[in-house]
Amino acid sequence: MQYRNFGRHGFKVSEVGHGLWGMGGWSGSEDKQSMQALQRSLDLGCNFYDTALAYGEGHSEKLLGQLIRNNPGKEIIVATKVPPKNRIWPGSSNDKLEDTFPASYIVDCTKRSLENLGVDRIDLQQLHVWDDSWADNPEWQDAAQKLKDGGLIRLFGLSLNRWEPWNGLKAIRTSAIDAVQVIYNIFDQAPEDELFPLCIEMGVGVLARVPLDEGGLSGKLTKATKFPKDDWRSGYFGPENLPPTVERAEKLKEFLPAGMTLAEMAMRFSFLHPVVSTSIPGMRKLEHVEQNIAMSDGKGLPPELVKALAAHRWDRKVAPWSD
């Protein structure tokens, strides 16, 4: 496992982190299997774990708490998120900050997460949605500072809306943001335009999420793929998105180096940019843990391949099915 600086904050995180969304209630999730996957990633050198209060209404936080209790003395860096009070995803300028993230609510949710995790301090607390129209409202900054002053959190950050990497620049410029997580993968290269340069300038840590495009870059989807109705992916990979995703993935396979799968290429791409602190794929199974972590070997991708992949950028717009 390779390790990287987490922005300006003076500590290192594993190049591949562990995302826990799928452990909070996706179809096929099973606690015993999830705990095995968490333990295996820790044993292989992962030290960064990203969860959220909304994942199974705290269930994935409790699983992470169990991992912490099972491994006293091991470095486990915990990131979680406050869900929007109005339960509207993504955040929008149509919503008011006081209805989405009032200060008292941010504090209360953090205390709930601390209880679920069984820890005294969260390393990184994040707002689960964001809209930059809220940036000038001091309430969110006041809540973040109160949590820091009380020793309940170490750092404060934002999880940026899908396909809106520009929607957070104003908040970052306040200097109150320590980290952002953003969708970044072979398809979604837009963070390179404005977000990444600003994060370098401000020393902000970057979590690259959805490195495999929710499975679109796994190489396993076909136009006949269907997910159970209670699985979030059944909406994401509906008739508007599944066919073009499969078609684009098939074109990418033409560039694969010998012996490399599409998923391996996608994982390597997700942490190529030097500003990325950690890539956080969802990993519920041992095989996924071992495959993804094996990509953190310092080898990267050939320069000519990286150049070719730039042409496969896919700029999409937010749609009712995308969040």
MARLO-990701 format. One record per residue (C-alpha): residue in one letter; x, y, z. Coordinates in pm, 1 decimal. Example, Ala and Ser with C-alpha at 12.3 -4.5 7.8 and 13.67 -1.06 7.14 Angstrom:
a,1230.0,-450.0,780.0
s,1367.0,-106.0,714.0
% end
This chain:
m,0.0,0.0,0.0
q,117.7,348.4,-90.2
y,37.0,646.6,134.5
r,-26.4,1011.9,54.0
n,-42.8,1341.5,238.9
f,-393.9,1442.8,336.0
g,-383.4,1798.7,207.9
r,-209.0,2040.7,442.6
h,-306.2,1848.6,754.8
g,15.2,1671.1,843.7
f,-82.1,1304.2,823.3
k,-87.3,1034.4,557.5
v,-371.5,819.5,432.6
s,-374.8,502.0,228.1
e,-393.4,557.2,-146.8
v,-691.1,322.3,-152.8
g,-949.8,387.0,116.7
h,-1260.9,188.3,199.2
g,-1609.8,316.3,118.5
l,-1891.4,169.5,327.8
w,-2203.5,279.3,139.3
g,-2279.5,-68.2,9.5
m,-2267.4,-209.5,363.1
g,-2557.3,8.2,474.0
g,-2829.7,-182.4,295.5
w,-2755.0,-244.3,-72.8
s,-2897.9,-565.8,-209.4
g,-2662.1,-850.6,-131.2
s,-2501.3,-683.1,167.8
e,-2440.1,-913.5,464.1
d,-2278.8,-809.9,789.8
k,-2044.1,-1107.6,828.5
q,-1912.1,-1057.4,477.8
s,-1882.2,-682.4,534.8
m,-1678.8,-729.1,851.4
q,-1446.5,-971.5,674.3
a,-1392.5,-716.0,398.4
l,-1322.6,-437.1,648.0
q,-1073.3,-648.3,840.5
r,-898.2,-758.7,523.2
s,-853.0,-403.5,397.5
l,-706.7,-301.6,733.6
d,-470.1,-598.6,728.9
l,-357.5,-500.3,378.8
g,-265.9,-148.7,487.8
c,-582.5,55.5,437.9
n,-618.1,319.7,709.4
f,-897.4,542.4,572.1
y,-1266.4,451.9,603.4
d,-1553.4,662.3,469.7
t,-1904.9,608.6,597.8
a,-2215.9,820.0,665.9
l,-2498.9,846.6,913.7
a,-2743.4,792.7,625.7
y,-2589.4,459.8,520.0
g,-2846.0,220.7,660.5
e,-2943.8,486.0,917.1
g,-2615.2,440.6,1099.1
h,-2565.9,70.4,1026.9
s,-2239.0,108.9,836.3
e,-2107.3,338.4,1112.5
k,-2176.2,62.6,1364.0
l,-1989.3,-189.5,1149.2
l,-1691.8,45.2,1134.6
g,-1714.6,87.9,1510.6
q,-1687.7,-287.2,1547.6
l,-1374.5,-288.0,1332.1
i,-1221.4,-23.3,1558.4
r,-1301.5,-224.7,1871.7
n,-1163.2,-541.2,1714.0
n,-830.3,-372.5,1637.4
p,-713.7,-167.5,1936.3
g,-400.7,28.7,1861.5
k,-443.3,12.6,1481.8
e,-460.2,342.3,1292.8
i,-812.2,376.6,1155.8
i,-895.4,720.3,1016.2
v,-1270.4,773.8,1023.7
a,-1467.3,994.8,785.9
t,-1844.0,1020.5,806.7
k,-2119.9,1256.1,691.0
v,-2419.6,1453.2,815.8
p,-2728.5,1383.7,603.0
p,-2939.6,1680.4,490.8
k,-3214.4,1745.9,744.2
n,-3471.3,1782.7,465.9
r,-3350.8,1453.1,316.6
i,-3317.4,1610.1,-27.4
w,-3033.0,1483.5,-248.3
p,-2855.6,1663.9,-410.4
g,-2832.0,2003.5,-241.4
s,-2977.2,2293.2,-436.7
s,-3005.8,2670.0,-424.5
n,-3380.0,2607.6,-399.0
d,-3315.8,2479.0,-46.3
k,-3223.8,2700.9,246.1
l,-2925.7,2614.7,464.7
e,-3138.8,2644.6,778.4
d,-3365.3,2370.3,641.9
t,-3075.8,2151.0,530.1
f,-2791.1,2195.5,778.6
p,-2887.4,2411.9,1077.8
a,-2596.9,2434.6,1322.3
s,-2768.8,2247.6,1604.0
y,-2859.0,1965.8,1365.8
i,-2497.3,1929.1,1247.7
v,-2385.8,1900.5,1609.7
d,-2662.2,1653.4,1700.8
c,-2588.7,1428.9,1402.9
t,-2219.7,1429.0,1486.9
k,-2300.2,1310.5,1838.1
r,-2515.9,1030.9,1694.8
s,-2230.1,924.6,1468.7
l,-1986.7,927.4,1759.2
e,-2219.9,694.9,1946.9
n,-2259.9,462.0,1648.6
l,-1883.9,449.6,1596.4
g,-1799.2,420.3,1963.5
v,-1524.6,683.1,1939.8
d,-1455.5,1014.4,2111.5
r,-1355.8,1203.1,1796.7
i,-1428.2,1178.8,1425.4
d,-1129.9,1249.7,1204.0
l,-1333.9,1401.6,921.6
q,-1694.1,1513.3,945.8
q,-1857.3,1610.8,616.4
l,-2184.1,1756.4,494.1
h,-2340.9,1491.5,272.1
v,-2472.3,1740.1,13.7
w,-2375.6,2094.3,-71.3
d,-2471.7,2402.0,-268.0
d,-2241.7,2702.3,-288.6
s,-2532.7,2941.6,-236.6
w,-2490.0,2849.9,132.4
a,-2122.1,2941.1,150.4
d,-2171.2,3290.0,294.0
n,-2409.2,3172.4,566.1
p,-2194.4,3154.2,883.8
e,-2408.9,2884.0,1045.7
w,-2227.4,2586.0,896.3
q,-1887.9,2734.7,979.2
d,-1999.6,2804.8,1335.4
a,-2107.0,2442.7,1375.4
a,-1777.6,2314.1,1235.6
q,-1577.1,2534.3,1469.3
k,-1788.3,2434.0,1768.6
l,-1725.5,2066.3,1693.2
k,-1352.9,2126.4,1655.4
d,-1330.4,2333.7,1972.7
g,-1516.3,2062.9,2161.8
g,-1276.3,1794.5,2038.7
l,-1556.3,1605.3,1865.0
i,-1404.7,1629.6,1518.3
r,-1058.2,1683.5,1379.0
l,-1142.8,1815.2,1030.9
f,-1449.9,1937.7,843.8
g,-1535.3,1886.3,479.9
l,-1792.5,1855.8,204.1
s,-1920.8,1576.7,-14.8
l,-1987.3,1749.3,-347.4
n,-2294.7,1675.6,-554.5
r,-2268.2,1430.9,-840.8
w,-2135.2,1596.2,-1159.2
e,-2102.5,1938.5,-993.3
p,-1733.2,1966.1,-897.8
w,-1754.7,2343.4,-942.9
n,-2029.3,2364.6,-678.8
g,-1807.1,2396.9,-375.1
l,-1532.8,2631.7,-492.5
k,-1678.2,2925.9,-300.7
a,-1693.5,2724.8,20.9
i,-1332.7,2611.3,-19.8
r,-1222.9,2972.1,-59.7
t,-1358.8,3050.6,289.3
s,-1065.8,2845.7,430.6
a,-1317.4,2662.6,652.9
i,-1304.9,2346.1,439.4
d,-1035.0,2090.2,517.1
a,-1135.3,1824.3,265.0
v,-1374.3,1750.8,-18.5
q,-1491.7,1430.5,-170.8
v,-1589.5,1430.8,-532.9
i,-1674.9,1183.6,-805.1
y,-1360.7,1131.4,-1011.0
n,-1301.1,852.5,-1257.9
i,-1223.7,789.2,-1624.9
f,-1568.5,915.0,-1724.6
d,-1588.0,1200.0,-1472.7
q,-1270.9,1402.1,-1526.3
a,-1422.9,1749.2,-1473.4
p,-1269.0,1795.9,-1123.2
e,-937.2,1850.7,-1300.6
d,-1063.8,2180.9,-1445.3
e,-1114.1,2404.6,-1140.2
l,-1155.6,2195.9,-827.7
f,-820.2,2019.3,-817.6
p,-612.0,2334.0,-881.4
l,-796.0,2514.5,-600.2
c,-747.8,2220.5,-362.8
i,-375.6,2227.7,-435.2
e,-368.6,2602.2,-367.5
m,-564.6,2574.1,-41.2
g,-408.9,2249.5,84.6
v,-744.0,2071.1,87.2
g,-753.2,1692.0,110.5
v,-933.5,1516.2,-175.4
l,-1136.0,1194.9,-154.5
a,-1201.7,1051.1,-501.3
r,-1529.1,862.8,-480.5
v,-1707.4,633.9,-727.1
p,-1383.8,531.0,-904.3
l,-1573.8,257.0,-1088.1
d,-1880.2,472.1,-1173.7
e,-2108.6,266.9,-946.3
g,-2001.7,-38.9,-1148.4
g,-2011.7,120.8,-1492.0
l,-1634.0,86.8,-1513.5
s,-1624.4,-264.0,-1368.4
g,-1642.2,-422.0,-1711.8
k,-1921.3,-649.7,-1594.6
l,-2235.8,-462.9,-1699.8
t,-2431.9,-546.1,-2014.1
k,-2736.6,-378.1,-2162.8
a,-2941.6,-656.4,-2005.2
t,-2812.3,-596.5,-1650.4
k,-3086.5,-542.5,-1393.5
f,-3067.0,-467.4,-1023.3
p,-3335.0,-535.7,-760.2
k,-3587.8,-253.9,-723.0
d,-3470.2,-180.3,-368.6
d,-3111.3,-136.7,-488.9
w,-3015.1,226.0,-565.8
r,-2836.5,111.7,-881.2
s,-3166.3,2.3,-1036.4
g,-3244.3,368.4,-1089.9
y,-2895.0,483.0,-1178.5
f,-2855.4,213.8,-1442.3
g,-3196.2,262.0,-1597.0
p,-3275.8,306.2,-1967.2
e,-3125.2,656.9,-1983.0
n,-2785.0,562.1,-1842.9
l,-2718.0,190.3,-1881.5
p,-2686.4,165.8,-2262.9
p,-2442.6,456.9,-2308.1
t,-2242.6,341.8,-2006.1
v,-2200.2,-7.9,-2147.6
e,-2111.1,129.9,-2491.1
r,-1844.9,362.6,-2349.7
a,-1702.7,88.6,-2127.9
e,-1669.0,-140.9,-2428.6
k,-1470.6,125.8,-2614.9
l,-1237.4,161.3,-2316.7
k,-1157.9,-208.3,-2327.1
e,-981.1,-145.2,-2657.5
f,-710.0,44.2,-2464.1
l,-645.8,-215.4,-2196.2
p,-282.3,-316.8,-2150.2
a,-220.7,-689.3,-2169.6
g,-333.3,-866.4,-1854.8
m,-524.0,-567.1,-1714.1
t,-900.4,-555.6,-1656.6
l,-1115.6,-247.4,-1702.9
a,-1172.7,-228.9,-1327.7
e,-797.8,-232.3,-1264.3
m,-739.8,46.5,-1514.6
a,-1021.1,251.4,-1360.5
m,-886.0,209.9,-1009.1
r,-534.6,312.8,-1112.8
f,-675.0,617.0,-1291.7
s,-869.1,731.5,-984.3
f,-555.1,816.9,-786.5
l,-323.3,921.8,-1068.3
h,-372.9,1293.0,-1002.8
p,-130.8,1410.0,-731.1
v,-396.0,1610.4,-543.5
v,-602.8,1297.0,-474.9
s,-536.3,1189.1,-117.6
t,-728.3,862.8,-134.7
s,-965.2,679.3,-366.7
i,-1259.9,524.6,-182.3
p,-1422.8,238.7,-374.8
g,-1707.4,55.9,-211.2
m,-1582.7,-287.5,-108.7
r,-1818.6,-544.4,43.2
k,-1637.9,-859.2,-63.0
l,-1291.0,-995.4,7.1
e,-1215.9,-1032.0,-362.2
h,-1293.1,-664.1,-423.7
v,-1071.3,-558.6,-134.7
e,-779.3,-762.2,-261.8
q,-823.9,-652.6,-622.9
n,-854.0,-280.6,-547.1
i,-578.8,-258.0,-289.0
a,-341.9,-445.3,-519.6
m,-363.6,-144.4,-754.1
s,-176.6,67.2,-499.5
d,164.5,-59.4,-602.9
g,327.5,260.1,-726.9
k,312.1,154.8,-1092.4
g,31.9,382.3,-1212.7
l,-52.1,373.5,-1584.3
p,161.9,425.3,-1895.6
p,171.5,795.4,-2000.0
e,43.2,718.8,-2348.9
l,-256.8,537.7,-2199.6
v,-335.2,827.4,-1967.6
k,-329.1,1060.4,-2267.9
a,-568.2,834.6,-2455.9
l,-808.1,814.2,-2160.8
a,-848.8,1193.4,-2157.7
a,-1055.6,1159.2,-2474.1
h,-1306.7,940.4,-2286.5
r,-1417.1,1217.7,-2052.6
w,-1796.4,1215.1,-2027.2
d,-1953.1,1540.2,-1905.9
r,-2300.8,1460.2,-1779.7
k,-2577.3,1670.6,-1630.8
v,-2766.4,1594.6,-1311.4
a,-3088.6,1403.4,-1380.9
p,-3372.5,1271.6,-1163.2
w,-3220.1,923.1,-1179.4
s,-2863.3,1024.0,-1092.7
d,-2898.1,1083.1,-715.4
% end
